[in-house]
Amino acid sequence: MIGEAFKAKRNALGLTQAELAEKLCVGQSMIGQIEAGLKMPSVPLVKLAAELFSCTTDELICGTKSA
């Protein structure tokens, strides 16, 4: 589910995997693996991504907004 959220949020911002990877200071392959469900991002990476995507960590992890 987190991979789907990453992909949806990335696409909503009009970013490529490489552009997102650069903004998050990780490799493009890491973003691809997260989106494919092959890797789980670290907690600090989820926090940074949530800030970039202007959403909560819950939205990325659970697919829902927190109250």
N, CA, C and O atoms as a GROMACS GRO file, in nm:
protein
  268
    1MET      N    1   0.082  -0.119   0.000
    1MET     CA    2   0.000   0.000   0.000
    1MET      C    3   0.087   0.126   0.000
    1MET      O    4   0.053   0.223  -0.068
    2ILE      N    5   0.195   0.127   0.073
    2ILE     CA    6   0.280   0.247   0.076
    2ILE      C    7   0.340   0.274  -0.061
    2ILE      O    8   0.360   0.390  -0.099
    3GLY      N    9   0.370   0.168  -0.134
    3GLY     CA   10   0.424   0.186  -0.268
    3GLY      C   11   0.324   0.254  -0.360
    3GLY      O   12   0.361   0.339  -0.441
    4GLU      N   13   0.198   0.215  -0.349
    4GLU     CA   14   0.093   0.277  -0.430
    4GLU      C   15   0.078   0.424  -0.394
    4GLU      O   16   0.057   0.509  -0.481
    5ALA      N   17   0.087   0.454  -0.265
    5ALA     CA   18   0.075   0.592  -0.219
    5ALA      C   19   0.191   0.676  -0.271
    5ALA      O   20   0.171   0.788  -0.319
    6PHE      N   21   0.312   0.622  -0.263
    6PHE     CA   22   0.429   0.694  -0.315
    6PHE      C   23   0.409   0.726  -0.463
    6PHE      O   24   0.432   0.839  -0.506
    7LYS      N   25   0.366   0.627  -0.539
    7LYS     CA   26   0.349   0.646  -0.683
    7LYS      C   27   0.240   0.748  -0.713
    7LYS      O   28   0.259   0.835  -0.798
    8ALA      N   29   0.128   0.740  -0.643
    8ALA     CA   30   0.018   0.834  -0.666
    8ALA      C   31   0.059   0.976  -0.631
    8ALA      O   32   0.031   1.070  -0.706
    9LYS      N   33   0.126   0.993  -0.518
    9LYS     CA   34   0.169   1.126  -0.476
    9LYS      C   35   0.276   1.181  -0.570
    9LYS      O   36   0.275   1.299  -0.603
   10ARG      N   37   0.367   1.094  -0.613
   10ARG     CA   38   0.472   1.136  -0.707
   10ARG      C   39   0.410   1.182  -0.838
   10ARG      O   40   0.446   1.287  -0.891
   11ASN      N   41   0.316   1.102  -0.889
   11ASN     CA   42   0.250   1.138  -1.015
   11ASN      C   43   0.170   1.267  -1.001
   11ASN      O   44   0.166   1.348  -1.094
   12ALA      N   45   0.106   1.286  -0.886
   12ALA     CA   46   0.028   1.408  -0.863
   12ALA      C   47   0.116   1.533  -0.868
   12ALA      O   48   0.070   1.640  -0.909
   13LEU      N   49   0.242   1.518  -0.828
   13LEU     CA   50   0.336   1.630  -0.834
   13LEU      C   51   0.405   1.641  -0.970
   13LEU      O   52   0.479   1.736  -0.996
   14GLY      N   53   0.380   1.542  -1.057
   14GLY     CA   54   0.442   1.544  -1.189
   14GLY      C   55   0.590   1.513  -1.188
   14GLY      O   56   0.664   1.561  -1.273
   15LEU      N   57   0.632   1.433  -1.090
   15LEU     CA   58   0.774   1.398  -1.077
   15LEU      C   59   0.802   1.260  -1.135
   15LEU      O   60   0.718   1.171  -1.128
   16THR      N   61   0.921   1.244  -1.191
   16THR     CA   62   0.967   1.111  -1.230
   16THR      C   63   1.025   1.043  -1.107
   16THR      O   64   1.047   1.108  -1.004
   17GLN      N   65   1.049   0.915  -1.117
   17GLN     CA   66   1.114   0.844  -1.006
   17GLN      C   67   1.250   0.905  -0.978
   17GLN      O   68   1.288   0.920  -0.862
   18ALA      N   69   1.323   0.942  -1.080
   18ALA     CA   70   1.456   1.001  -1.062
   18ALA      C   71   1.448   1.136  -0.991
   18ALA      O   72   1.530   1.165  -0.905
   19GLU      N   73   1.350   1.217  -1.028
   19GLU     CA   74   1.334   1.348  -0.964
   19GLU      C   75   1.297   1.332  -0.816
   19GLU      O   76   1.349   1.404  -0.730
   20LEU      N   77   1.206   1.238  -0.788
   20LEU     CA   78   1.168   1.214  -0.648
   20LEU      C   79   1.288   1.162  -0.570
   20LEU      O   80   1.312   1.205  -0.457
   21ALA      N   81   1.361   1.070  -0.628
   21ALA     CA   82   1.478   1.014  -0.562
   21ALA      C   83   1.578   1.124  -0.526
   21ALA      O   84   1.635   1.124  -0.417
   22GLU      N   85   1.598   1.217  -0.617
   22GLU     CA   86   1.692   1.327  -0.592
   22GLU      C   87   1.643   1.413  -0.475
   22GLU      O   88   1.723   1.452  -0.389
   23LYS      N   89   1.514   1.442  -0.472
   23LYS     CA   90   1.459   1.525  -0.365
   23LYS      C   91   1.466   1.454  -0.229
   23LYS      O   92   1.477   1.519  -0.126
   24LEU      N   93   1.458   1.320  -0.230
   24LEU     CA   94   1.462   1.243  -0.106
   24LEU      C   95   1.602   1.191  -0.072
   24LEU      O   96   1.622   1.122   0.028
   25CYS      N   97   1.699   1.225  -0.157
   25CYS     CA   98   1.839   1.183  -0.136
   25CYS      C   99   1.856   1.032  -0.131
   25CYS      O  100   1.928   0.980  -0.047
   26VAL      N  101   1.788   0.964  -0.222
   26VAL     CA  102   1.804   0.819  -0.237
   26VAL      C  103   1.821   0.789  -0.386
   26VAL      O  104   1.806   0.878  -0.470
   27GLY      N  105   1.853   0.666  -0.417
   27GLY     CA  106   1.868   0.627  -0.556
   27GLY      C  107   1.733   0.602  -0.623
   27GLY      O  108   1.634   0.570  -0.556
   28GLN      N  109   1.730   0.617  -0.756
   28GLN     CA  110   1.608   0.593  -0.830
   28GLN      C  111   1.559   0.450  -0.811
   28GLN      O  112   1.438   0.426  -0.806
   29SER      N  113   1.651   0.356  -0.800
   29SER     CA  114   1.612   0.216  -0.783
   29SER      C  115   1.536   0.197  -0.652
   29SER      O  116   1.447   0.112  -0.644
   30MET      N  117   1.571   0.274  -0.549
   30MET     CA  118   1.500   0.265  -0.421
   30MET      C  119   1.354   0.305  -0.439
   30MET      O  120   1.264   0.238  -0.388
   31ILE      N  121   1.329   0.414  -0.512
   31ILE     CA  122   1.192   0.459  -0.536
   31ILE      C  123   1.117   0.352  -0.615
   31ILE      O  124   1.002   0.321  -0.584
   32GLY      N  125   1.180   0.299  -0.716
   32GLY     CA  126   1.117   0.193  -0.797
   32GLY      C  127   1.083   0.071  -0.714
   32GLY      O  128   0.976   0.012  -0.730
   33GLN      N  129   1.172   0.033  -0.625
   33GLN     CA  130   1.148  -0.084  -0.540
   33GLN      C  131   1.037  -0.057  -0.438
   33GLN      O  132   0.958  -0.146  -0.407
   34ILE      N  133   1.032   0.065  -0.384
   34ILE     CA  134   0.924   0.101  -0.291
   34ILE      C  135   0.791   0.096  -0.364
   34ILE      O  136   0.695   0.038  -0.314
   35GLU      N  137   0.785   0.158  -0.482
   35GLU     CA  138   0.660   0.162  -0.558
   35GLU      C  139   0.615   0.022  -0.601
   35GLU      O  140   0.496  -0.004  -0.613
   36ALA      N  141   0.709  -0.066  -0.625
   36ALA     CA  142   0.677  -0.203  -0.666
   36ALA      C  143   0.645  -0.293  -0.546
   36ALA      O  144   0.606  -0.408  -0.564
   37GLY      N  145   0.662  -0.241  -0.426
   37GLY     CA  146   0.634  -0.320  -0.306
   37GLY      C  147   0.746  -0.415  -0.269
   37GLY      O  148   0.725  -0.508  -0.192
   38LEU      N  149   0.864  -0.394  -0.324
   38LEU     CA  150   0.977  -0.482  -0.297
   38LEU      C  151   1.058  -0.438  -0.175
   38LEU      O  152   1.127  -0.520  -0.114
   39LYS      N  153   1.049  -0.310  -0.140
   39LYS     CA  154   1.121  -0.256  -0.024
   39LYS      C  155   1.028  -0.167   0.055
   39LYS      O  156   0.936  -0.105   0.001
   40MET      N  157   1.053  -0.162   0.184
   40MET     CA  158   0.981  -0.070   0.272
   40MET      C  159   1.076   0.047   0.302
   40MET      O  160   1.192   0.026   0.334
   41PRO      N  161   1.025   0.169   0.290
   41PRO     CA  162   1.110   0.284   0.322
   41PRO      C  163   1.133   0.295   0.471
   41PRO      O  164   1.052   0.249   0.551
   42SER      N  165   1.244   0.355   0.508
   42SER     CA  166   1.273   0.378   0.650
   42SER      C  167   1.178   0.484   0.704
   42SER      O  168   1.116   0.558   0.628
   43VAL      N  169   1.167   0.489   0.835
   43VAL     CA  170   1.082   0.589   0.899
   43VAL      C  171   1.125   0.731   0.861
   43VAL      O  172   1.040   0.813   0.826
   44PRO      N  173   1.255   0.763   0.867
   44PRO     CA  174   1.295   0.899   0.826
   44PRO      C  175   1.259   0.930   0.680
   44PRO      O  176   1.225   1.044   0.648
   45LEU      N  177   1.267   0.830   0.593
   45LEU     CA  178   1.232   0.852   0.453
   45LEU      C  179   1.082   0.878   0.437
   45LEU      O  180   1.042   0.963   0.358
   46VAL      N  181   1.001   0.805   0.512
   46VAL     CA  182   0.856   0.826   0.508
   46VAL      C  183   0.822   0.966   0.556
   46VAL      O  184   0.738   1.035   0.499
   47LYS      N  185   0.889   1.009   0.662
   47LYS     CA  186   0.866   1.143   0.717
   47LYS      C  187   0.904   1.250   0.615
   47LYS      O  188   0.829   1.345   0.594
   48LEU      N  189   1.019   1.235   0.553
   48LEU     CA  190   1.064   1.331   0.452
   48LEU      C  191   0.970   1.333   0.332
   48LEU      O  192   0.937   1.439   0.279
   49ALA      N  193   0.926   1.215   0.289
   49ALA     CA  194   0.834   1.206   0.176
   49ALA      C  195   0.701   1.273   0.209
   49ALA      O  196   0.644   1.343   0.126
   50ALA      N  197   0.652   1.251   0.330
   50ALA     CA  198   0.526   1.314   0.371
   50ALA      C  199   0.537   1.466   0.367
   50ALA      O  200   0.443   1.534   0.325
   51GLU      N  201   0.649   1.518   0.411
   51GLU     CA  202   0.671   1.663   0.406
   51GLU      C  203   0.672   1.712   0.261
   51GLU      O  204   0.612   1.815   0.229
   52LEU      N  205   0.740   1.639   0.175
   52LEU     CA  206   0.748   1.676   0.034
   52LEU      C  207   0.610   1.668  -0.032
   52LEU      O  208   0.574   1.756  -0.111
   53PHE      N  209   0.534   1.564   0.001
   53PHE     CA  210   0.402   1.543  -0.059
   53PHE      C  211   0.292   1.625   0.010
   53PHE      O  212   0.176   1.622  -0.032
   54SER      N  213   0.327   1.698   0.115
   54SER     CA  214   0.229   1.776   0.193
   54SER      C  215   0.113   1.688   0.241
   54SER      O  216  -0.004   1.721   0.223
   55CYS      N  217   0.150   1.576   0.302
   55CYS     CA  218   0.052   1.485   0.357
   55CYS      C  219   0.105   1.431   0.489
   55CYS      O  220   0.216   1.465   0.530
   56THR      N  221   0.027   1.349   0.554
   56THR     CA  222   0.071   1.288   0.679
   56THR      C  223   0.141   1.156   0.650
   56THR      O  224   0.125   1.098   0.543
   57THR      N  225   0.217   1.111   0.746
   57THR     CA  226   0.279   0.979   0.733
   57THR      C  227   0.170   0.871   0.728
   57THR      O  228   0.186   0.770   0.660
   58ASP      N  229   0.061   0.893   0.801
   58ASP     CA  230  -0.051   0.797   0.798
   58ASP      C  231  -0.106   0.782   0.658
   58ASP      O  232  -0.140   0.671   0.616
   59GLU      N  233  -0.114   0.891   0.583
   59GLU     CA  234  -0.164   0.884   0.446
   59GLU      C  235  -0.075   0.794   0.360
   59GLU      O  236  -0.125   0.719   0.277
   60LEU      N  237   0.055   0.803   0.381
   60LEU     CA  238   0.147   0.720   0.304
   60LEU      C  239   0.144   0.575   0.348
   60LEU      O  240   0.146   0.484   0.265
   61ILE      N  241   0.139   0.554   0.479
   61ILE     CA  242   0.148   0.417   0.532
   61ILE      C  243   0.014   0.344   0.520
   61ILE      O  244   0.009   0.229   0.476
   62CYS      N  245  -0.093   0.411   0.560
   62CYS     CA  246  -0.224   0.346   0.568
   62CYS      C  247  -0.317   0.383   0.455
   62CYS      O  248  -0.419   0.317   0.434
   63GLY      N  249  -0.283   0.487   0.383
   63GLY     CA  250  -0.371   0.532   0.277
   63GLY      C  251  -0.487   0.617   0.326
   63GLY      O  252  -0.581   0.642   0.251
   64THR      N  253  -0.481   0.662   0.451
   64THR     CA  254  -0.589   0.743   0.507
   64THR      C  255  -0.531   0.865   0.574
   64THR      O  256  -0.416   0.867   0.617
   65LYS      N  257  -0.614   0.968   0.584
   65LYS     CA  258  -0.574   1.088   0.656
   65LYS      C  259  -0.599   1.065   0.803
   65LYS      O  260  -0.698   1.002   0.841
   66SER      N  261  -0.508   1.116   0.888
   66SER     CA  262  -0.529   1.105   1.031
   66SER      C  263  -0.619   1.218   1.077
   66SER      O  264  -0.629   1.322   1.012
   67ALA      N  265  -0.684   1.196   1.190
   67ALA     CA  266  -0.779   1.295   1.242
   67ALA      C  267  -0.709   1.414   1.301
   67ALA      O  268  -0.774   1.507   1.349
   0.00000   0.00000   0.00000
